[in-house]
Amino acid sequence: GVKRPDGVPVSRRLTVLVQPLGAVPAAQLDSVRLALELVHGAQVRIAGQVELPASAYTTLRSPRYRADTLIAWLRGIKPDSVDLMIGITAQDISITKYGADGAIKEPKGKYSDFGIFGLGYIGGPSCIVSTFRLGDGRSAVFFDRLMKVTVHEIGHNRRLPHCPDPSCVMRDAVERMRSIDAAGRMLCARCSASLQGGNGPL
């Protein structure tokens, strides 16, 4: 991090670039920006829309895009001028889920290509959120879910693990929409404190 002449770290605002992948309504991008400003104190820019990379497309179970491939692709196009980059898409996204033994979870048919809300790696520079499974795209419930998933995935990029506090936005959704709905929109005191204790915006 940047330090003052007396050696004290200078905290600067986290900068996040929101990248629409395919058509994403302006109201949804605005709510993503608002959530990141509110919870992460971020300076947010919204990039122009780009198409999803064909390299991430899969038809293993149904036509959708691989979340891990999208994250790697975003990492490759992220400008050095921003700390983190988040992709937002209306397309369905998926991952392969593995068990503790390193094998694909059973039933393999379900978990080899498993649809998810979003994905962000701990300490990674990019993450992805899909609105496909979050609702109708218009209701208050939909926007609430979108804001929570956005804040959650950027939280992972900022090195926050899943939180055991059921009211914290960093709780694990454990594949269930009701877990997202039950979580709060904000970070709990412990997660907030661990971010404050960090050096600089990440």
Solvent accessible surface area in square Angstrom, and as a share of the most:
residue,aa,sasa,rsa
1,G,80,0.77
2,V,90,0.52
3,K,112,0.47
4,R,117,0.43
5,P,149,0.94
6,D,97,0.50
7,G,38,0.36
8,V,66,0.38
9,P,66,0.41
10,V,58,0.33
11,S,94,0.61
12,R,116,0.42
13,R,130,0.48
14,L,4,0.02
15,T,28,0.16
16,V,0,0.00
17,L,10,0.05
18,V,0,0.00
19,Q,8,0.04
20,P,5,0.03
21,L,0,0.00
22,G,9,0.09
23,A,77,0.60
24,V,18,0.10
25,P,75,0.47
26,A,74,0.57
27,A,60,0.47
28,Q,12,0.05
29,L,19,0.09
30,D,66,0.34
31,S,12,0.08
32,V,0,0.00
33,R,78,0.28
34,L,94,0.47
35,A,1,0.01
36,L,0,0.00
37,E,60,0.27
38,L,108,0.54
39,V,22,0.13
40,H,12,0.05
41,G,37,0.36
42,A,0,0.00
43,Q,97,0.43
44,V,20,0.11
45,R,125,0.46
46,I,66,0.34
47,A,25,0.19
48,G,58,0.56
49,Q,98,0.43
50,V,55,0.32
51,E,117,0.53
52,L,24,0.12
53,P,16,0.10
54,A,90,0.70
55,S,89,0.58
56,A,0,0.00
57,Y,106,0.40
58,T,23,0.13
59,T,88,0.51
60,L,117,0.58
61,R,123,0.45
62,S,42,0.27
63,P,93,0.58
64,R,16,0.06
65,Y,33,0.12
66,R,43,0.16
67,A,0,0.00
68,D,54,0.28
69,T,44,0.26
70,L,0,0.00
71,I,3,0.01
72,A,44,0.34
73,W,74,0.26
74,L,0,0.00
75,R,127,0.46
76,G,68,0.66
77,I,74,0.38
78,K,42,0.18
79,P,46,0.29
80,D,148,0.77
81,S,82,0.53
82,V,6,0.03
83,D,19,0.10
84,L,2,0.01
85,M,3,0.01
86,I,0,0.00
87,G,0,0.00
88,I,0,0.00
89,T,0,0.00
90,A,47,0.36
91,Q,84,0.37
92,D,9,0.05
93,I,0,0.00
94,S,0,0.00
95,I,27,0.14
96,T,25,0.14
97,K,49,0.21
98,Y,129,0.49
99,G,26,0.25
100,A,123,0.95
101,D,122,0.63
102,G,53,0.51
103,A,49,0.38
104,I,49,0.25
105,K,70,0.29
106,E,121,0.54
107,P,81,0.51
108,K,100,0.43
109,G,55,0.53
110,K,79,0.34
111,Y,19,0.07
112,S,25,0.16
113,D,0,0.00
114,F,23,0.09
115,G,11,0.11
116,I,21,0.11
117,F,30,0.13
118,G,12,0.11
119,L,30,0.15
120,G,9,0.08
121,Y,100,0.38
122,I,96,0.49
123,G,34,0.32
124,G,13,0.13
125,P,40,0.25
126,S,0,0.00
127,C,0,0.00
128,I,0,0.00
129,V,0,0.00
130,S,0,0.00
131,T,10,0.06
132,F,119,0.50
133,R,83,0.30
134,L,0,0.00
135,G,45,0.43
136,D,75,0.39
137,G,18,0.17
138,R,184,0.67
139,S,44,0.28
140,A,87,0.68
141,V,81,0.46
142,F,2,0.01
143,F,44,0.18
144,D,32,0.17
145,R,39,0.14
146,L,0,0.00
147,M,11,0.05
148,K,12,0.05
149,V,8,0.05
150,T,0,0.00
151,V,2,0.01
152,H,20,0.09
153,E,12,0.05
154,I,0,0.00
155,G,0,0.00
156,H,14,0.06
157,N,2,0.01
158,R,25,0.09
159,R,140,0.51
160,L,6,0.03
161,P,80,0.50
162,H,83,0.37
163,C,8,0.05
164,P,105,0.66
165,D,49,0.26
166,P,85,0.54
167,S,68,0.44
168,C,1,0.01
169,V,5,0.03
170,M,0,0.00
171,R,56,0.21
172,D,57,0.30
173,A,24,0.18
174,V,69,0.40
175,E,70,0.31
176,R,116,0.42
177,M,49,0.22
178,R,172,0.63
179,S,8,0.05
180,I,12,0.06
181,D,62,0.32
182,A,71,0.55
183,A,8,0.06
184,G,27,0.26
185,R,93,0.34
186,M,98,0.44
187,L,23,0.12
188,C,23,0.14
189,A,89,0.69
190,R,152,0.55
191,C,7,0.04
192,S,37,0.24
193,A,60,0.47
194,S,66,0.43
195,L,19,0.09
196,Q,144,0.64
197,G,71,0.68
198,G,39,0.37
199,N,82,0.42
200,G,14,0.13
201,P,16,0.10
202,L,66,0.33
